[in-house]
Amino acid sequence: MNIRFLLGSALLAAATLAGPAQAQDFKIGANFPLSGPQGSYGDLFMAGTNIAVDHINADKMLPGKFSIVYEDSQGTPQRGVIGMNKLVNVDKVPYVLSSFTGVLKATAPMRA
């Protein structure tokens, strides 16, 4: 699936949850494996999302700046839950990108 489509959907969700259009910054979370045996996948995922963020900000698709808050799931369910908890409860992101079945199954009951 196209990463710009996914990020566009995330932006729409974030903008809808944020309320009326204002000049504000938008952020979503990404719970990727940035270290450990699956770290090379996380590097690719992060590079792709950073390119999409650069394009979104360059095209001025939002009234504010768009950014992604990254957490390291290490590709494991346990670290995925820890990362998701931080993204949801500390960073207060309205939407989280994630990867790997084990991480997704462990974090599915949680809400951003």
N, C-alpha and C positions, 0 to 999 in steps of 0.2 A: 504494500500500500504506500502511496506517496506521502513522504514526511511532511510536505507543505500542506497537504490535505489534513493530516492529523493535527498539525499545529494550528491550522486555520480553525478546525473544529474546537480545539482547546481554547483558542482565543474567543470564539463565539460564546462558549460556555462561560469563560471568565468574565467577558463583558456583560453577559446576561445576569450573572450572579452579582456583579459589581453595582448594578442599578443604572441610573441615568448616565449618559455619556458625559464625562468630565475629563479634563486634562490630568490624567493620573497614570502612574506606572502600573503595568500588568505583569504578573509573574505566575508561572506554573512550576510544578516540581517534576523532577526526573529521578527515578529510582533505578539506576543502572549499575551493572557490575564494573566498577572502576578499578578494582584490584583483585588479587587472587587469580585462580586458574582461568577465569572467564573475563579477565580485565581487558583483553584485546577486543572483545565484542563491545564492551562499554566504551572504549576509546572510539570505535567506529560510530556507535550510537550518538555519543556526545559531539563528535565532529559534524555529523549530519544535522543534529538539532541546532548546533551553533551557526551553521551556514544558513539554516532556515530563519533563525532569529535575526541574523545580520540582514537578510533579504527583507524580512517583515519590517524591521526598523528603518532600513534604507528607503523602502517604498512608503513609509509613513501610513501603514495600514491601520494604526491605532492613534488616538489622540495623545498617548503617552508612550513611554519607553516599555518595550517588552523584554522580559528576561526569564531565564530558567534557573531554578535552584536545584543543584545536583546533590544527591545522596548516594553513597556506595552500598549497594545490596550484596556485593561480592558474588552474586548469582545464587545465593542461598536463601531459603525461606526465613531463617532466623534473622539474618542481617537485613533482609527485605522488610520485615515487620518493624525492626528498629528504625530503618530509614523512613518508612512510611509514617510511623508515629511522629518523627521529628518534622517531616514535611507538613503533616496535617496539624499537629498541635503546637509546634513552635513557629514554623514559617508561615502557617495559615494559608497555604496555597489552595485554590479552588479546584485544581485539576492536577493529576499526576500521570506522567508517562512511565511505563514500566516494561520489563522484559523477563523472559524465561518463565516457563509454566509453574515451577515450584514457587517462585516469588509471587506470581500472580494469584495462585490459589491461596497462598498464605495471607495476602493483603486484600483479597477481594471483599471480605466482610467489612473492611475499614472504609470510611468515607472521607473524601477530600473536601 
